[in-house]
Amino acid sequence: MTTAVHESSVPTKGLKGGSLGLVAVIVIGVASTAPGYSLAASIGLISGEVGVKAPFIVLFAFVPMACIAASFFYLNRADPDCGTNFTWGARAFGPRVGWIAGWGCIVADLVIMPNLAGVSGQYLVLLFNEKLAENIWLTTSIGIAFIVAMCWICWRGIELSARSQVLLLGTELVVLALFAVIAISKAFSGITRTTMVDGVQTTYTSVKPSLSWVSPAGVPSSAIIAGLVLAVFIYWGWDTCVSVNEEAEDSATTPGRAAVLSTVILLAIYLVCAFGSVSLLGPDFVTDNADDAIFALGQVALPTFMVKLLVIAVLTSAAASCQTTILPATRTMLSMGAHGAAPPKLARIDPRRLTPDYSTWLFGIVSILWYLLLVVISQNTDTDAYSASIAAVGMAIAVYYGVTGISCIWYFRRWLTTSAKNFLMMGVLPGVGGVTLIYVFVKTIWDARNADYGYGTLFGVGTVLVIGTVLLVAGVPIMEWCRTRYPTYFTYSPDPANLVKDPNSDDTLAAPLGTYVKGGR
Amino acid sequence: MAAQLVVGIGGDGSGTAAARTAARVANLMGANLVLVFGFDPSKLAPRGGAFEEEILAVGASAIEAVTAELAALYPDLQIESEFVQERAVDALILVAEARQAEVIAVGHGGEGPLRGALLGSVTYELVHRAPFPVLVVPDAASDD
């Protein structure tokens, strides 16, 4: 007598082995946003847009991101699919919106890969030899090796133990905090540095930190938008905290506490680092050293051994960030393949490692090609395609998070008016976040069409516009190609509003995607 | 309740040799055979829905293949299976504890101790952690 599948004798949730404690949820939330790397990649660009007001932008950018987190939380209750934006967009607005939202997520992850790889390559070389870090081909080769290594790690499914993660993240936060505190104290006592670059002598002087740096007074709105599109990037990944919340042990209190604590930690570290960075030798110094800002600042503020620690902190953070970039992208690809919106091969699972092997390596190969293209463009034109991609990724994040916010309101429209809490959490917050981000997206397109937006031009228009929109728009013909090959997905209709379940009840899961079909029941 | 022999089966069919050995023993003892498939994808990104279903499909086809083979060999043997969302090692230990198993049987892919320790071999970790007897059967030996 044989039974094929037996009811499990082990409850999967609420067990010591599988559930996540408070510290683990915080670590996942903070590590996913990769503070060290985010600062290294963007602080120079942010100070270039808003100068000493960097602390304000850093705080302000959190508002739309936190609002969008509410939509992640509720939509995740209806459908906790690894395709997140893709499945939610399809449920709220139909297959095409879902497809483009998924594409936006993949594109955002793809666009950031060269920066991740570049920062890793550069900081790894900086650890040993400063001069060599200017050799673009050396850092590029290391960057490519880094992408290959990270894809391999994702494919093998290797993960650091919780304890090593706490140790790495703890070191990163302590080093960053020390750097910021020392920088701020040096700025208070006042220091001056003179540098010679290509025969041009520049003198930088520290600026006494002022509380007015957290207020928007005196910042032109165009600079705020330009700063925002860069700064949303530093909080990207924070939403992972929301999706692991459901798995936390004692899920009544841990998730809320973990989300609040990880937020406080992130905001605090970004705030003090923003203060420290722009005050140490003034914002111009940060901007002029945008490529390796944290290292340049660290060299002024810290003794040598701590500079090395700072570099290591950025490196480990970039590695974590690389993982939290590859995993969401490949899981969105997997979800699109599995739901029939894209080639089914994307959903292929390596039977031994239980990871999406085809998607992972496809993403890795395309990332490397994209990286090489950017390096070649940056080397042969006056365009800084490399820095432009940070702003471009901000555009992609803005559009797909924006769509998520709006999807949340529309999807739960039946429940918005049932209580004040619902109206606030599923209506107002996602609305504020969604509208802000979509406005940032549209305004950036508008501003970036001019050649003087910064980062140089490609084909006569701003590079940011080219990278940010061409890749998004390229999704449309690919979607149409998928529609001819895989028509079934494109016959799905949005979930009927009256069948959407109350996300505050015990039974929140929606019927599988594809239950509702155009013309059918 | 009959004695329980717990066997770990991987999505690639690793552990099939262990299942054959355990089935032979279970058949002699009149014990139950419990095939366990454990999986725990990285938490650094959303992992529900399609991902979980695809992984379960891989696990189900591996378990079905083993079950079909053993059921044909030992028609009287009671074979059960469990799919547990935990790392494979934790899954095996949890199932063994819940069922008060006599032994946990696992395969061995032939990796050396350094590779096993660095890359997270289920067998190496299990041998060191399990509070139960562990039976290790080389996967390659199954092809005779």
Interface residues (C-beta under 8 A of the other chain):
Chain A: M1 T2 T3 A4 V5 H6 S8 S9 V10 T12 L15 G17 G18 L20 I28 A31 S32 N76 D79 P80 D81 C82 G83 T84 T87 C154 R156 G157 I158 E159 T240 S243 V244 E247 A320 Q323 T324 L327 P328 R331 L334 S335 A338 H339 A347 I349 D350 P351 R352 L354 T355 P356
Chain B: G10 G11 D12 G13 S14 V34 F39 D40 P41 S42 K43 L44 A45 P46 R47 G48 G49 A50 F51 E52 E53 E54 I55 A57 V58 A60 A62 I63 E64 T67 A71 D76 L77 Q78 I79 E80 S81 E82 F83 V84 Q85 E86 R87 D90 A91 I93 L94 V95 A98 R99 L119 G120
